[in-house]
Amino acid sequence: MINETQYRKLIEVFNKSGEISMSSLKAGIDRKTGAKYIKYGMGPLEGRMARRWRTRPDPFADVAVEIDEMLGNADSLEPLTIFMHLQGKYPGKFHDGQLRTLERRVREWKAERGKARIVSIPQVHLPGKLMELDWTSMNALAVTVCGVHFKHLLCHCILTYSNWEWAEIAHSESFSSLKKGFQSAVFRLGAVPEILQTDNSSTATHQIRRDGRERAFNYDYTTFLEHYGVMPRSINVNSPDENGDIESANGHLKRRMDQHLLLRGSRDFQSVDEYGVFLAEVLEQANRNRMGKVREELDAMRELPEVRLPEYTEEEKTVSAFGTVRVKKVAYSVPSRLKGYRVRLRIYEDRIEMFAGQQHIETLSRKPGLGYSINYGHVIESLRRKPGAFANCRYKDQLFPGESFSRAYEQLLGKKGERLADREYLEILGLAVSNGEGKVSDILSNILGSGGNISTDTVKLKLNIPMRLPEINRDAPTLFPYDSLLCGGV
């Protein structure tokens, strides 16, 4: 069998020279082969006839009607499912090597009589018109920060004409992360598109009818886009293919990130900021090859407004009797001196800035989900004064800042019982607040490693804290009462 290039060379030389031998030699084929193709005047593709006969008996001929009925009732059945059913129904009749034959039969049946399928509809993309935005989970890449798995999302934006893309680290599909992702993208571009398209996430839309088929845009979302002169658009419910550009880009970005992590040789980063720099480098490298179309996009896009909107929401809260403020179903501890105070919170996507009046008090790390986010330094004095509250504390698990603290408490519990162990552990936790968690953690690890016993005094000694012994003031005894007894006095 020769290929099309050889056939064209054979015919070209033969038409000029009329010699079969020379033509075959120039085409790099045998003379007899060249003579055959010249004689019949058909190329290798034209002369190749589809085989319509079987070279061996059909093992499924006896059950062909049964297979057709099964596929007619449910054409989504997989060949392996049908094959295992037939093996169970007819023991010993079909062996595993015949699965491939059944797969061909099922494929041919679906091509001839299968149901109509949904096909993708090609779209016309205009420069500067449409940007799509979506969140995608990056947990499968197993990125770690200081050895701890960094679970996160990316808020990912793409211009559908040029495929220019940008992404920001996010911890949830929140309005704050949307603002951060969109503003980072447009300020890097220096221009804004005509339309921003999202799915029907509750970040951008809310339900109007109970069936969820009709949704409207949220007020905060539309107000935000009005500032940039961008029109919001959402896809139809349960139609992710309408957001096909960003959905496809999500997969490409994950594969690209995975390849760059392999080249880096490590998936561990010293901080989230270092990982953010790595992400930006990967995106910039991908965007360099798109700059020709990006220039067309920029020519058609509008200029940015002068003001960049703040990427936080602001709330006022009263600190509860428990020394906490509740934000998005999570109770965050604050310094106990603020109990009963009214505080102002700036809620960013990754942190909370707390103010009392105009004075910045503290920055709290955001925690997604439900429950508590407790800084043990905020509550340690209350626990030392009321150690009985430690046993049934709702956030007790957050009062062990490291493995060494947990192991120390287990040893105290085994040697001293619950009440004394709680008191002793809370004193050690207080030392971690006043002297540094790292120092106390190292001391506890060393004591446990050497088989020693944990106690507050031992930790203080290692911290070079002077021991204060109690002072006892006792008057010198007088012997006059004994004299009176000897004399018969009372």
DRENDO-1510 file (C-alpha; in Angstrom, 1 decimal, always signed):
<recs>
REC; n; res; u; v; w
REC; 1; MET; +0.0; +0.0; +0.0 .
REC; 2; ILE; +1.3; +3.4; -0.9 .
REC; 3; ASN; +0.3; +6.8; +0.4 .
REC; 4; GLU; -1.2; +9.7; -1.5 .
REC; 5; THR; +2.1; +11.6; -1.8 .
REC; 6; GLN; +3.8; +8.7; -3.5 .
REC; 7; TYR; +0.8; +8.2; -5.8 .
REC; 8; ARG; +0.9; +11.9; -6.9 .
REC; 9; LYS; +4.6; +11.7; -7.5 .
REC; 10; LEU; +4.1; +8.5; -9.5 .
REC; 11; ILE; +1.5; +10.0; -11.8 .
REC; 12; GLU; +3.4; +13.3; -12.1 .
REC; 13; VAL; +6.6; +11.6; -13.4 .
REC; 14; PHE; +4.7; +9.1; -15.6 .
REC; 15; ASN; +2.8; +11.9; -17.3 .
REC; 16; LYS; +6.1; +13.6; -18.2 .
REC; 17; SER; +8.2; +10.5; -19.1 .
REC; 18; GLY; +5.7; +7.7; -19.9 .
REC; 19; GLU; +8.1; +5.3; -18.2 .
REC; 20; ILE; +6.7; +3.1; -15.4 .
REC; 21; SER; +10.1; +2.1; -14.1 .
REC; 22; MET; +11.4; +5.6; -13.7 .
REC; 23; SER; +8.1; +6.8; -12.3 .
REC; 24; SER; +8.1; +4.0; -9.7 .
REC; 25; LEU; +11.7; +4.7; -8.8 .
REC; 26; LYS; +11.0; +8.4; -8.2 .
REC; 27; ALA; +7.9; +7.6; -6.1 .
REC; 28; GLY; +9.9; +5.1; -4.0 .
REC; 29; ILE; +7.8; +2.1; -4.8 .
REC; 30; ASP; +8.1; -1.3; -6.6 .
REC; 31; ARG; +7.7; -1.3; -10.4 .
REC; 32; LYS; +4.8; -3.8; -10.2 .
REC; 33; THR; +3.0; -1.7; -7.6 .
REC; 34; GLY; +3.5; +1.4; -9.8 .
REC; 35; ALA; +2.2; -0.4; -12.9 .
REC; 36; LYS; -0.9; -1.5; -11.0 .
REC; 37; TYR; -1.8; +2.0; -9.9 .
REC; 38; ILE; -1.1; +3.4; -13.4 .
REC; 39; LYS; -3.3; +0.7; -15.0 .
REC; 40; TYR; -6.4; +1.3; -12.8 .
REC; 41; GLY; -6.0; +5.0; -12.5 .
REC; 42; MET; -7.1; +5.2; -8.9 .
REC; 43; GLY; -5.2; +6.4; -5.9 .
REC; 44; PRO; -4.8; +4.5; -2.6 .
REC; 45; LEU; -7.9; +6.1; -1.0 .
REC; 46; GLU; -10.1; +5.6; -4.0 .
REC; 47; GLY; -9.1; +2.0; -4.5 .
REC; 48; ARG; -9.6; +1.1; -0.8 .
REC; 49; MET; -13.0; -0.7; -0.6 .
REC; 50; ALA; -14.8; -1.1; +2.7 .
REC; 51; ARG; -15.0; -4.7; +3.7 .
REC; 52; ARG; -18.7; -5.8; +4.2 .
REC; 53; TRP; -18.2; -9.4; +5.0 .
REC; 54; ARG; -17.3; -11.2; +8.3 .
REC; 55; THR; -14.1; -13.1; +8.7 .
REC; 56; ARG; -15.5; -15.2; +11.5 .
REC; 57; PRO; -19.0; -16.2; +12.8 .
REC; 58; ASP; -20.9; -13.6; +14.8 .
REC; 59; PRO; -20.9; -14.8; +18.4 .
REC; 60; PHE; -24.0; -12.6; +19.2 .
REC; 61; ALA; -26.1; -13.7; +16.3 .
REC; 62; ASP; -28.4; -15.8; +18.5 .
REC; 63; VAL; -29.1; -12.9; +20.9 .
REC; 64; ALA; -29.1; -10.1; +18.4 .
REC; 65; VAL; -32.9; -9.4; +18.8 .
REC; 66; GLU; -32.4; -9.4; +22.6 .
REC; 67; ILE; -29.6; -6.9; +22.4 .
REC; 68; ASP; -31.6; -4.7; +20.0 .
REC; 69; GLU; -34.6; -4.7; +22.5 .
REC; 70; MET; -32.4; -3.7; +25.4 .
REC; 71; LEU; -30.9; -0.8; +23.5 .
REC; 72; GLY; -34.3; +0.2; +22.2 .
REC; 73; ASN; -35.6; +0.4; +25.8 .
REC; 74; ALA; -32.5; +2.3; +27.1 .
REC; 75; ASP; -30.0; +3.3; +24.5 .
REC; 76; SER; -27.7; +4.7; +27.2 .
REC; 77; LEU; -26.8; +1.2; +28.2 .
REC; 78; GLU; -23.1; +0.6; +28.0 .
REC; 79; PRO; -21.7; -2.5; +26.2 .
REC; 80; LEU; -20.0; -3.8; +29.4 .
REC; 81; THR; -23.4; -3.8; +31.2 .
REC; 82; ILE; -25.1; -5.7; +28.4 .
REC; 83; PHE; -22.2; -8.2; +28.2 .
REC; 84; MET; -22.2; -9.0; +31.9 .
REC; 85; HIS; -26.0; -9.4; +31.7 .
REC; 86; LEU; -25.6; -11.9; +28.8 .
REC; 87; GLN; -22.8; -13.8; +30.6 .
REC; 88; GLY; -25.1; -14.2; +33.6 .
REC; 89; LYS; -28.1; -15.3; +31.6 .
REC; 90; TYR; -26.2; -17.7; +29.3 .
REC; 91; PRO; -23.3; -19.2; +31.5 .
REC; 92; GLY; -20.3; -20.3; +29.5 .
REC; 93; LYS; -21.7; -19.0; +26.1 .
REC; 94; PHE; -19.6; -15.8; +26.0 .
REC; 95; HIS; -16.0; -15.3; +27.1 .
REC; 96; ASP; -14.3; -12.0; +28.0 .
REC; 97; GLY; -12.4; -11.7; +24.7 .
REC; 98; GLN; -15.7; -11.1; +22.9 .
REC; 99; LEU; -16.5; -7.8; +24.6 .
REC; 100; ARG; -14.8; -5.9; +21.9 .
REC; 101; THR; -17.1; -7.5; +19.3 .
REC; 102; LEU; -20.2; -6.4; +21.3 .
REC; 103; GLU; -18.8; -2.9; +21.6 .
REC; 104; ARG; -18.6; -2.6; +17.8 .
REC; 105; ARG; -22.2; -3.9; +17.5 .
REC; 106; VAL; -23.5; -1.4; +20.1 .
REC; 107; ARG; -21.6; +1.5; +18.4 .
REC; 108; GLU; -23.1; +0.6; +15.0 .
REC; 109; TRP; -26.6; +0.2; +16.5 .
REC; 110; LYS; -26.4; +3.7; +18.1 .
REC; 111; ALA; -25.1; +5.3; +14.9 .
REC; 112; GLU; -28.0; +3.8; +12.9 .
REC; 113; ARG; -30.9; +3.9; +15.3 .
REC; 114; GLY; -29.8; +5.8; +18.4 .
REC; 115; LYS; -31.5; +8.9; +19.7 .
REC; 116; ALA; -30.7; +12.4; +18.6 .
REC; 117; ARG; -27.9; +14.0; +20.6 .
REC; 118; ILE; -27.3; +17.6; +21.7 .
REC; 119; VAL; -24.5; +19.2; +19.6 .
REC; 120; SER; -22.5; +22.3; +20.3 .
REC; 121; ILE; -23.5; +25.4; +18.3 .
REC; 122; PRO; -20.6; +27.5; +17.1 .
REC; 123; GLN; -20.7; +31.1; +18.2 .
REC; 124; VAL; -19.6; +34.4; +16.7 .
REC; 125; HIS; -17.3; +36.2; +19.1 .
REC; 126; LEU; -16.9; +39.9; +18.7 .
REC; 127; PRO; -13.8; +41.8; +20.1 .
REC; 128; GLY; -14.4; +43.6; +23.4 .
REC; 129; LYS; -18.0; +42.4; +23.8 .
REC; 130; LEU; -18.1; +39.5; +26.2 .
REC; 131; MET; -16.3; +38.4; +29.3 .
REC; 132; GLU; -17.2; +35.2; +31.1 .
REC; 133; LEU; -16.6; +34.6; +34.8 .
REC; 134; ASP; -16.8; +31.4; +36.9 .
REC; 135; TRP; -15.3; +29.8; +40.0 .
REC; 136; THR; -13.3; +26.5; +39.8 .
REC; 137; SER; -11.9; +24.3; +42.5 .
REC; 138; MET; -8.2; +23.8; +42.6 .
REC; 139; ASN; -8.1; +21.2; +45.4 .
REC; 140; ALA; -7.2; +18.4; +43.1 .
REC; 141; LEU; -3.8; +20.0; +42.4 .
REC; 142; ALA; -2.8; +19.3; +46.1 .
REC; 143; VAL; -1.1; +22.7; +46.6 .
REC; 144; THR; +0.2; +23.1; +50.1 .
REC; 145; VAL; +1.2; +26.2; +52.1 .
REC; 146; CYS; +3.8; +25.4; +54.8 .
REC; 147; GLY; +3.0; +21.7; +54.4 .
REC; 148; VAL; -0.8; +22.1; +54.9 .
REC; 149; HIS; -3.2; +21.4; +52.0 .
REC; 150; PHE; -4.4; +24.7; +50.7 .
REC; 151; LYS; -8.0; +24.2; +49.7 .
REC; 152; HIS; -9.2; +27.1; +47.5 .
REC; 153; LEU; -11.0; +28.2; +44.4 .
REC; 154; LEU; -10.0; +30.5; +41.6 .
REC; 155; CYS; -12.3; +33.3; +40.4 .
REC; 156; HIS; -11.6; +32.9; +36.7 .
REC; 157; CYS; -12.4; +35.5; +33.9 .
REC; 158; ILE; -11.9; +35.1; +30.1 .
REC; 159; LEU; -12.5; +37.3; +27.1 .
REC; 160; THR; -14.2; +35.1; +24.6 .
REC; 161; TYR; -12.8; +36.7; +21.5 .
REC; 162; SER; -9.0; +36.6; +22.4 .
REC; 163; ASN; -9.2; +34.0; +25.2 .
REC; 164; TRP; -7.2; +36.4; +27.4 .
REC; 165; GLU; -7.7; +35.2; +31.0 .
REC; 166; TRP; -7.1; +36.2; +34.5 .
REC; 167; ALA; -7.8; +34.6; +37.9 .
REC; 168; GLU; -7.6; +35.4; +41.6 .
REC; 169; ILE; -7.5; +33.1; +44.6 .
REC; 170; ALA; -10.9; +32.7; +46.3 .
REC; 171; HIS; -12.2; +30.8; +49.3 .
REC; 172; SER; -15.9; +30.8; +48.3 .
REC; 173; GLU; -18.2; +31.9; +45.6 .
REC; 174; SER; -18.9; +35.2; +47.4 .
REC; 175; PHE; -19.7; +38.6; +46.1 .
REC; 176; SER; -16.4; +39.9; +47.6 .
REC; 177; SER; -14.5; +37.3; +45.5 .
REC; 178; LEU; -16.4; +38.2; +42.4 .
REC; 179; LYS; -15.6; +41.9; +42.9 .
REC; 180; LYS; -11.9; +41.1; +43.5 .
REC; 181; GLY; -11.7; +38.8; +40.4 .
REC; 182; PHE; -13.5; +41.1; +38.0 .
REC; 183; GLN; -11.7; +44.2; +39.1 .
REC; 184; SER; -8.3; +42.5; +39.0 .
REC; 185; ALA; -9.0; +41.4; +35.4 .
REC; 186; VAL; -10.2; +44.8; +34.1 .
REC; 187; PHE; -7.6; +46.9; +35.8 .
REC; 188; ARG; -4.9; +44.6; +34.4 .
REC; 189; LEU; -6.4; +45.1; +31.0 .
REC; 190; GLY; -7.0; +48.8; +31.5 .
REC; 191; ALA; -10.5; +48.6; +29.9 .
REC; 192; VAL; -13.9; +47.0; +30.4 .
REC; 193; PRO; -16.0; +44.7; +28.2 .
REC; 194; GLU; -19.6; +45.4; +27.2 .
REC; 195; ILE; -21.1; +42.3; +28.9 .
REC; 196; LEU; -20.1; +40.1; +31.9 .
REC; 197; GLN; -21.7; +36.7; +31.8 .
REC; 198; THR; -22.0; +34.3; +34.8 .
REC; 199; ASP; -24.0; +31.2; +35.7 .
REC; 200; ASN; -26.9; +31.4; +38.0 .
REC; 201; SER; -24.9; +31.5; +41.2 .
REC; 202; SER; -26.6; +33.1; +44.2 .
REC; 203; THR; -23.7; +35.6; +44.1 .
REC; 204; ALA; -25.2; +37.3; +41.0 .
REC; 205; THR; -28.8; +36.1; +40.9 .
REC; 206; HIS; -31.7; +35.2; +43.2 .
REC; 207; GLN; -34.8; +33.0; +42.7 .
REC; 208; ILE; -38.1; +34.5; +41.6 .
REC; 209; ARG; -40.2; +31.4; +41.2 .
REC; 210; ARG; -40.2; +28.3; +43.4 .
REC; 211; ASP; -39.1; +26.0; +40.6 .
REC; 212; GLY; -35.9; +28.1; +40.2 .
REC; 213; ARG; -36.4; +28.4; +36.4 .
REC; 214; GLU; -36.7; +32.2; +36.6 .
REC; 215; ARG; -34.0; +34.2; +38.3 .
REC; 216; ALA; -33.2; +38.0; +38.6 .
REC; 217; PHE; -30.0; +39.8; +39.3 .
REC; 218; ASN; -29.1; +40.9; +42.8 .
REC; 219; TYR; -29.2; +44.6; +43.5 .
REC; 220; ASP; -25.6; +44.8; +44.8 .
REC; 221; TYR; -24.4; +42.9; +41.7 .
REC; 222; THR; -26.1; +45.2; +39.2 .
REC; 223; THR; -25.1; +48.3; +41.1 .
REC; 224; PHE; -21.5; +47.1; +41.0 .
REC; 225; LEU; -21.5; +46.6; +37.3 .
REC; 226; GLU; -23.3; +49.9; +36.7 .
REC; 227; HIS; -20.3; +51.6; +38.1 .
REC; 228; TYR; -18.2; +50.1; +35.2 .
REC; 229; GLY; -20.9; +50.5; +32.6 .
REC; 230; VAL; -21.1; +46.7; +32.1 .
REC; 231; MET; -24.3; +44.9; +31.3 .
REC; 232; PRO; -24.9; +41.7; +33.3 .
REC; 233; ARG; -25.9; +38.5; +31.6 .
REC; 234; SER; -26.6; +35.0; +32.9 .
REC; 235; ILE; -27.0; +31.6; +31.2 .
REC; 236; ASN; -30.2; +29.6; +31.4 .
REC; 237; VAL; -30.7; +27.3; +34.4 .
REC; 238; ASN; -29.0; +23.9; +34.1 .
REC; 239; SER; -27.3; +24.9; +30.8 .
REC; 240; PRO; -23.5; +25.1; +31.7 .
REC; 241; ASP; -22.7; +24.6; +28.0 .
REC; 242; GLU; -23.8; +28.2; +27.4 .
REC; 243; ASN; -20.8; +29.2; +29.5 .
REC; 244; GLY; -18.6; +26.9; +27.4 .
REC; 245; ASP; -15.6; +29.2; +26.9 .
REC; 246; ILE; -15.0; +29.7; +30.7 .
REC; 247; GLU; -15.8; +26.0; +31.4 .
REC; 248; SER; -13.3; +24.9; +28.9 .
REC; 249; ALA; -10.7; +27.5; +30.1 .
REC; 250; ASN; -11.1; +26.1; +33.6 .
REC; 251; GLY; -9.9; +22.7; +32.5 .
REC; 252; HIS; -7.0; +24.2; +30.5 .
REC; 253; LEU; -5.9; +26.4; +33.4 .
REC; 254; LYS; -5.8; +23.4; +35.8 .
REC; 255; ARG; -3.7; +21.3; +33.4 .
REC; 256; ARG; -1.4; +24.3; +32.8 .
REC; 257; MET; -1.0; +24.8; +36.5 .
REC; 258; ASP; -0.3; +21.1; +37.1 .
REC; 259; GLN; +2.4; +21.1; +34.4 .
REC; 260; HIS; +4.1; +24.2; +35.9 .
REC; 261; LEU; +4.0; +22.6; +39.3 .
REC; 262; LEU; +5.7; +19.5; +37.9 .
REC; 263; LEU; +8.4; +21.7; +36.4 .
REC; 264; ARG; +8.8; +23.6; +39.7 .
REC; 265; GLY; +9.5; +20.3; +41.4 .
REC; 266; SER; +7.4; +21.1; +44.5 .
REC; 267; ARG; +3.7; +21.9; +45.3 .
REC; 268; ASP; +4.6; +23.5; +48.6 .
REC; 269; PHE; +4.7; +27.3; +49.1 .
REC; 270; GLN; +5.9; +29.4; +52.0 .
REC; 271; SER; +2.8; +31.6; +51.9 .
REC; 272; VAL; -0.4; +32.3; +50.0 .
REC; 273; ASP; +1.2; +35.4; +48.5 .
REC; 274; GLU; +4.0; +33.3; +47.1 .
REC; 275; TYR; +1.5; +31.0; +45.5 .
REC; 276; GLY; -0.4; +34.0; +44.1 .
REC; 277; VAL; +2.8; +35.2; +42.4 .
REC; 278; PHE; +3.3; +31.7; +40.9 .
REC; 279; LEU; -0.3; +31.8; +39.6 .
REC; 280; ALA; +0.2; +35.3; +38.0 .
REC; 281; GLU; +3.3; +34.1; +36.2 .
REC; 282; VAL; +1.5; +31.1; +34.7 .
REC; 283; LEU; -1.4; +33.4; +33.5 .
REC; 284; GLU; +1.0; +36.0; +32.1 .
REC; 285; GLN; +2.9; +33.4; +30.1 .
REC; 286; ALA; -0.3; +32.0; +28.6 .
REC; 287; ASN; -1.6; +35.5; +27.7 .
REC; 288; ARG; +1.6; +36.5; +25.8 .
REC; 289; ASN; +0.6; +34.4; +22.8 .
REC; 290; ARG; -2.8; +36.1; +22.6 .
REC; 291; MET; -1.7; +39.8; +22.5 .
REC; 292; GLY; -2.6; +40.2; +18.8 .
REC; 293; LYS; -6.3; +39.6; +19.4 .
REC; 294; VAL; -6.1; +41.3; +22.8 .
REC; 295; ARG; -5.2; +44.6; +21.0 .
REC; 296; GLU; -8.4; +44.2; +18.9 .
REC; 297; GLU; -10.3; +43.7; +22.1 .
REC; 298; LEU; -8.9; +46.8; +23.7 .
REC; 299; ASP; -9.7; +49.0; +20.7 .
REC; 300; ALA; -13.4; +48.0; +21.1 .
REC; 301; MET; -13.6; +48.2; +24.9 .
REC; 302; ARG; -14.5; +51.2; +27.1 .
REC; 303; GLU; -12.1; +53.0; +29.4 .
REC; 304; LEU; -12.0; +52.2; +33.1 .
REC; 305; PRO; -13.7; +54.6; +35.6 .
REC; 306; GLU; -11.3; +56.5; +37.7 .
REC; 307; VAL; -12.4; +54.9; +41.0 .
REC; 308; ARG; -11.9; +51.3; +41.9 .
REC; 309; LEU; -14.7; +50.1; +44.2 .
REC; 310; PRO; -13.7; +48.7; +47.6 .
REC; 311; GLU; -13.6; +44.9; +47.7 .
REC; 312; TYR; -15.3; +44.6; +51.0 .
REC; 313; THR; -18.7; +44.9; +52.6 .
REC; 314; GLU; -19.1; +46.9; +55.9 .
REC; 315; GLU; -21.3; +45.8; +58.8 .
REC; 316; GLU; -21.7; +46.9; +62.4 .
REC; 317; LYS; -21.9; +44.3; +65.2 .
REC; 318; THR; -22.2; +44.2; +68.9 .
REC; 319; VAL; -19.7; +42.0; +70.7 .
REC; 320; SER; -21.7; +39.3; +72.4 .
REC; 321; ALA; -21.4; +38.1; +76.1 .
REC; 322; PHE; -19.2; +35.3; +74.7 .
REC; 323; GLY; -16.7; +37.8; +73.3 .
REC; 324; THR; -17.6; +37.0; +69.7 .
REC; 325; VAL; -19.1; +38.6; +66.6 .
REC; 326; ARG; -21.0; +36.6; +64.1 .
REC; 327; VAL; -20.2; +37.0; +60.3 .
REC; 328; LYS; -21.8; +34.7; +57.7 .
REC; 329; LYS; -22.7; +32.0; +60.2 .
REC; 330; VAL; -19.3; +31.9; +61.8 .
REC; 331; ALA; -18.6; +33.3; +65.3 .
REC; 332; TYR; -15.2; +35.1; +65.5 .
REC; 333; SER; -13.5; +35.8; +68.8 .
REC; 334; VAL; -12.4; +39.4; +69.6 .
REC; 335; PRO; -10.4; +40.9; +72.5 .
REC; 336; SER; -12.4; +40.4; +75.6 .
REC; 337; ARG; -12.2; +44.1; +76.5 .
REC; 338; LEU; -14.6; +44.8; +73.7 .
REC; 339; LYS; -17.5; +42.8; +75.3 .
REC; 340; GLY; -20.7; +44.7; +74.8 .
REC; 341; TYR; -19.0; +47.3; +72.4 .
REC; 342; ARG; -20.3; +48.2; +69.0 .
REC; 343; VAL; -17.6; +47.5; +66.4 .
REC; 344; ARG; -17.4; +48.1; +62.6 .
REC; 345; LEU; -16.3; +45.3; +60.4 .
REC; 346; ARG; -14.9; +45.5; +56.9 .
REC; 347; ILE; -15.5; +42.0; +55.5 .
REC; 348; TYR; -13.0; +41.1; +52.7 .
REC; 349; GLU; -13.0; +37.8; +50.9 .
REC; 350; ASP; -10.0; +36.5; +52.9 .
REC; 351; ARG; -10.1; +38.6; +56.1 .
REC; 352; ILE; -12.1; +40.9; +58.4 .
REC; 353; GLU; -10.8; +44.3; +59.5 .
REC; 354; MET; -12.2; +45.4; +62.8 .
REC; 355; PHE; -12.6; +49.0; +64.0 .
REC; 356; ALA; -13.9; +50.7; +67.1 .
REC; 357; GLY; -14.8; +54.1; +65.9 .
REC; 358; GLN; -11.9; +55.1; +63.6 .
REC; 359; GLN; -9.4; +53.0; +65.5 .
REC; 360; HIS; -8.3; +49.8; +63.8 .
REC; 361; ILE; -8.4; +47.0; +66.4 .
REC; 362; GLU; -7.4; +43.8; +64.8 .
REC; 363; THR; -7.4; +41.7; +61.5 .
REC; 364; LEU; -9.2; +38.4; +61.6 .
REC; 365; SER; -8.7; +35.6; +59.1 .
REC; 366; ARG; -11.9; +34.6; +57.3 .
REC; 367; LYS; -13.1; +31.0; +57.9 .
REC; 368; PRO; -15.7; +29.6; +55.4 .
REC; 369; GLY; -18.4; +27.3; +56.7 .
REC; 370; LEU; -20.2; +27.1; +60.0 .
REC; 371; GLY; -19.1; +27.2; +63.7 .
REC; 372; TYR; -16.4; +29.1; +65.5 .
REC; 373; SER; -13.1; +30.8; +64.7 .
REC; 374; ILE; -11.4; +31.4; +68.0 .
REC; 375; ASN; -8.0; +33.0; +68.9 .
REC; 376; TYR; -7.2; +31.4; +72.2 .
REC; 377; GLY; -5.4; +34.5; +73.3 .
REC; 378; HIS; -8.8; +36.3; +73.4 .
REC; 379; VAL; -10.3; +33.9; +75.9 .
REC; 380; ILE; -7.5; +32.5; +77.9 .
REC; 381; GLU; -7.9; +34.9; +80.9 .
REC; 382; SER; -11.6; +34.0; +81.2 .
REC; 383; LEU; -10.8; +30.3; +81.1 .
REC; 384; ARG; -8.0; +30.6; +83.7 .
REC; 385; ARG; -10.5; +32.2; +86.0 .
REC; 386; LYS; -13.2; +29.7; +85.2 .
REC; 387; PRO; -11.3; +26.5; +84.4 .
REC; 388; GLY; -14.5; +24.4; +84.8 .
REC; 389; ALA; -15.8; +25.8; +81.6 .
REC; 390; PHE; -13.0; +24.2; +79.6 .
REC; 391; ALA; -14.4; +20.6; +79.7 .
REC; 392; ASN; -17.6; +21.3; +77.8 .
REC; 393; CYS; -16.5; +24.3; +75.7 .
REC; 394; ARG; -18.0; +24.4; +72.3 .
REC; 395; TYR; -14.8; +25.4; +70.6 .
REC; 396; LYS; -12.5; +23.2; +72.8 .
REC; 397; ASP; -10.8; +21.8; +69.7 .
REC; 398; GLN; -9.5; +25.3; +68.7 .
REC; 399; LEU; -7.7; +25.6; +72.1 .
REC; 400; PHE; -5.0; +23.2; +71.0 .
REC; 401; PRO; -2.8; +25.3; +68.7 .
REC; 402; GLY; -0.5; +22.3; +67.8 .
REC; 403; GLU; +0.1; +18.6; +68.2 .
REC; 404; SER; +2.5; +19.2; +71.1 .
REC; 405; PHE; -0.3; +20.9; +73.1 .
REC; 406; SER; -2.7; +18.1; +72.4 .
REC; 407; ARG; -0.2; +15.5; +73.5 .
REC; 408; ALA; +0.7; +17.5; +76.6 .
REC; 409; TYR; -3.0; +17.7; +77.6 .
REC; 410; GLU; -3.4; +13.9; +77.1 .
REC; 411; GLN; -0.5; +13.3; +79.4 .
REC; 412; LEU; -1.9; +15.6; +82.1 .
REC; 413; LEU; -5.3; +13.9; +81.7 .
REC; 414; GLY; -3.8; +10.5; +82.3 .
REC; 415; LYS; -1.7; +11.5; +85.3 .
REC; 416; LYS; -3.9; +14.1; +87.1 .
REC; 417; GLY; -7.5; +13.6; +86.1 .
REC; 418; GLU; -9.7; +16.0; +84.3 .
REC; 419; ARG; -10.1; +18.8; +86.8 .
REC; 420; LEU; -6.4; +19.2; +87.6 .
REC; 421; ALA; -5.4; +18.6; +84.0 .
REC; 422; ASP; -7.7; +21.4; +82.8 .
REC; 423; ARG; -6.2; +23.8; +85.3 .
REC; 424; GLU; -2.6; +22.9; +84.5 .
REC; 425; TYR; -3.2; +23.0; +80.7 .
REC; 426; LEU; -4.8; +26.4; +80.8 .
REC; 427; GLU; -1.8; +27.8; +82.7 .
REC; 428; ILE; +0.5; +26.4; +80.0 .
REC; 429; LEU; -1.7; +27.9; +77.3 .
REC; 430; GLY; -1.5; +31.2; +79.2 .
REC; 431; LEU; +2.3; +30.9; +79.0 .
REC; 432; ALA; +2.0; +30.4; +75.2 .
REC; 433; VAL; +0.2; +33.7; +75.0 .
REC; 434; SER; +2.7; +35.7; +77.1 .
REC; 435; ASN; +5.9; +34.1; +75.9 .
REC; 436; GLY; +5.2; +32.9; +72.4 .
REC; 437; GLU; +3.4; +29.8; +71.0 .
REC; 438; GLY; +6.5; +28.6; +69.2 .
REC; 439; LYS; +8.7; +28.6; +72.3 .
REC; 440; VAL; +6.2; +26.8; +74.5 .
REC; 441; SER; +5.5; +24.3; +71.7 .
REC; 442; ASP; +9.2; +23.5; +71.3 .
REC; 443; ILE; +9.5; +23.0; +75.1 .
REC; 444; LEU; +6.6; +20.7; +75.3 .
REC; 445; SER; +7.9; +18.6; +72.3 .
REC; 446; ASN; +11.3; +18.3; +74.0 .
REC; 447; ILE; +9.8; +17.2; +77.3 .
REC; 448; LEU; +7.6; +14.7; +75.7 .
REC; 449; GLY; +10.4; +13.4; +73.5 .
REC; 450; SER; +12.6; +12.8; +76.5 .
REC; 451; GLY; +9.9; +11.0; +78.4 .
REC; 452; GLY; +9.5; +13.7; +81.0 .
REC; 453; ASN; +6.4; +14.9; +82.8 .
REC; 454; ILE; +4.6; +18.0; +81.8 .
REC; 455; SER; +3.8; +20.7; +84.4 .
REC; 456; THR; +3.5; +24.4; +84.5 .
REC; 457; ASP; +6.6; +24.7; +86.8 .
REC; 458; THR; +8.7; +22.6; +84.3 .
REC; 459; VAL; +7.6; +24.9; +81.4 .
REC; 460; LYS; +8.3; +28.0; +83.4 .
REC; 461; LEU; +11.8; +26.7; +84.3 .
REC; 462; LYS; +12.5; +26.1; +80.6 .
REC; 463; LEU; +11.3; +29.6; +79.9 .
REC; 464; ASN; +13.7; +31.0; +82.6 .
REC; 465; ILE; +10.7; +32.4; +84.5 .
REC; 466; PRO; +11.8; +32.9; +88.2 .
REC; 467; MET; +9.9; +30.8; +90.6 .
REC; 468; ARG; +8.1; +32.7; +93.4 .
REC; 469; LEU; +7.8; +30.7; +96.6 .
REC; 470; PRO; +5.0; +31.7; +99.1 .
REC; 471; GLU; +6.1; +33.8; +102.1 .
REC; 472; ILE; +5.0; +32.5; +105.5 .
REC; 473; ASN; +5.0; +35.0; +108.4 .
REC; 474; ARG; +4.6; +33.3; +111.8 .
REC; 475; ASP; +5.1; +34.9; +115.2 .
REC; 476; ALA; +7.7; +33.4; +117.5 .
REC; 477; PRO; +6.0; +31.2; +120.2 .
REC; 478; THR; +5.8; +32.4; +123.8 .
REC; 479; LEU; +6.2; +30.1; +126.9 .
REC; 480; PHE; +4.1; +32.2; +129.3 .
REC; 481; PRO; +0.9; +30.1; +128.8 .
REC; 482; TYR; +2.9; +27.0; +129.8 .
REC; 483; ASP; +4.0; +28.7; +133.0 .
REC; 484; SER; +0.5; +29.4; +133.9 .
REC; 485; LEU; -0.5; +25.8; +133.4 .
REC; 486; LEU; +2.4; +24.6; +135.7 .
REC; 487; CYS; +1.1; +27.0; +138.4 .
REC; 488; GLY; -2.4; +25.6; +138.1 .
REC; 489; GLY; -3.8; +28.5; +136.1 .
REC; 490; VAL; -6.5; +28.2; +133.5 .
</recs>
